[in-house]
Amino acid sequence: MGDVIKVFGEIEPSLPAVFNGLGKGPVTQQTMRFYTAFEDMITRSNSPISCKSGCTYCCHYHVMVSATETFAIAEAIEKLPQARRDVVIGRVHNVAARTREMTSEVYTTTNVECAMLLDGKCSIYAARPIACRGHHSTDVSACKETFDDVHSTTLGMKDYHREVVYRAFDNAQLAANLRANVDATKYELHAALSTALNKSSSFKRWKSGKSAFPEVADKVTLAEMGG
């Protein structure tokens, strides 16, 4: 935890510049600046990882995202070619409906394919959230084991540097949201995204500092995170 705090301290002074204008317009530009800073720091690790294109075990996880990330993903989906966009939006709504009554515990032990996964690849890869960017494994066999047996207690091996940077940036994003007076709650990806794509009022609520997705039950507030 000490190393996470140290890295967070290195990131924190740059947050105002990175998230300049957050809550005042489209979120993609601000979010991508943040992701660029994250990628720059995380790739300083020279340790090899097993992750590669075509490996999709982790594309069946229960993923929590900020409202800021949700709107950036929604913008990325809206920019897809129409046919592809329609498929992705349909899949988002289908997954949200399928998982609506699931508790987070049940969702975590169910292999639910991410709606953005098309033909074995992420259709919004450049806008993928910090949870996906930070997730990694140094042993793909552990990923396969937990996919084949959702109740497996096997823990995948992580690269220490990458994990520290991921945790620090995850906290930094929430701090930036709090500083910008926008919703700092984390929501289940599909439930939040389905709402964002359906209701323009969600974005208005977010910009005004209110809860972006009050109808989403699968969420964790900043207070519940211990913030």
Residue pairs with C-beta under 8 A, 6 or more apart in sequence:
3 164
4 164
4 167
4 168
4 171
5 168
7 41
7 164
7 165
7 168
7 169
8 168
8 171
8 172
8 175
10 168
11 37
11 168
11 169
11 172
12 172
12 175
14 37
15 172
15 175
15 176
15 179
16 179
18 30
18 33
18 34
18 37
18 176
19 30
19 33
19 34
19 176
19 179
19 180
20 30
21 29
21 30
22 30
22 68
22 176
22 177
22 180
22 182
23 180
23 181
23 182
23 206
23 207
23 209
24 207
26 71
26 75
27 68
27 71
27 72
27 75
28 72
28 75
28 76
28 127
30 68
31 68
31 69
31 72
31 127
32 72
32 126
32 127
34 169
34 172
34 173
34 176
35 130
35 133
37 169
38 130
38 133
38 134
38 165
38 166
38 169
39 133
41 165
41 169
42 133
42 134
42 161
42 162
42 165
42 166
42 169
44 161
45 159
45 161
45 162
45 165
47 138
47 159
47 161
47 162
48 138
49 136
49 137
49 138
49 159
49 162
50 136
50 137
50 138
50 139
50 140
50 143
51 58
51 136
51 137
51 140
53 121
54 120
54 121
55 140
55 143
56 117
56 120
57 140
57 143
57 144
57 146
57 147
58 132
58 135
58 137
58 143
59 113
59 114
59 117
59 122
60 111
60 112
60 113
60 114
60 147
61 108
61 114
61 135
62 104
62 107
62 108
62 112
62 188
63 114
63 129
63 131
63 132
63 188
63 189
64 131
64 186
64 187
64 188
64 189
64 219
64 220
65 73
65 129
65 130
65 131
65 186
65 187
65 188
65 189
65 192
66 129
66 173
66 174
66 177
66 183
66 184
66 185
66 186
66 187
67 177
67 182
67 183
67 185
67 187
67 192
67 202
67 206
67 212
67 213
68 173
68 177
68 182
68 183
68 206
69 129
69 130
69 173
70 187
70 189
70 192
70 193
70 196
70 212
70 213
71 196
71 202
71 203
71 206
71 212
72 127
73 116
73 124
73 127
73 128
73 129
73 189
73 193
73 196
74 193
74 196
74 197
75 127
76 124
76 126
76 127
77 85
77 88
77 89
77 92
77 116
77 123
77 124
77 193
77 197
78 85
79 85
80 88
80 123
80 124
84 118
84 123
87 118
88 115
88 116
88 118
88 123
88 124
89 197
91 115
91 116
92 115
92 116
92 190
92 193
92 194
92 197
93 194
93 197
93 198
94 115
95 112
95 113
95 114
95 115
95 190
95 194
96 190
96 191
96 193
96 194
96 195
97 194
98 112
99 107
99 110
99 112
99 188
99 190
99 191
99 218
100 191
100 217
102 110
102 218
103 218
104 188
104 218
107 188
107 218
109 150
109 151
110 150
111 147
111 150
114 122
114 189
114 190
115 190
115 193
116 122
116 123
116 124
116 128
117 123
122 128
122 132
129 189
130 166
130 169
130 170
130 173
131 170
133 166
134 162
134 163
134 165
134 166
134 167
134 169
134 170
135 166
136 158
136 159
136 162
137 143
137 156
137 157
137 158
138 156
138 157
138 158
138 159
139 156
139 157
142 154
142 155
142 156
142 157
143 156
145 152
145 154
146 152
146 154
146 156
174 184
174 186
174 222
174 225
174 227
177 183
177 184
178 184
178 222
178 227
181 209
182 206
182 207
182 209
182 212
183 205
183 206
183 209
183 210
183 211
183 212
184 221
184 222
184 227
185 211
185 212
185 213
185 219
185 220
185 221
185 222
186 219
186 220
186 225
187 212
187 213
187 216
187 218
187 219
188 216
188 218
188 219
191 213
191 216
191 217
191 218
192 212
192 213
192 216
195 202
195 213
195 215
195 216
196 202
196 203
196 212
196 213
202 212
202 213
203 212
205 211
205 212
205 214
206 212
213 219
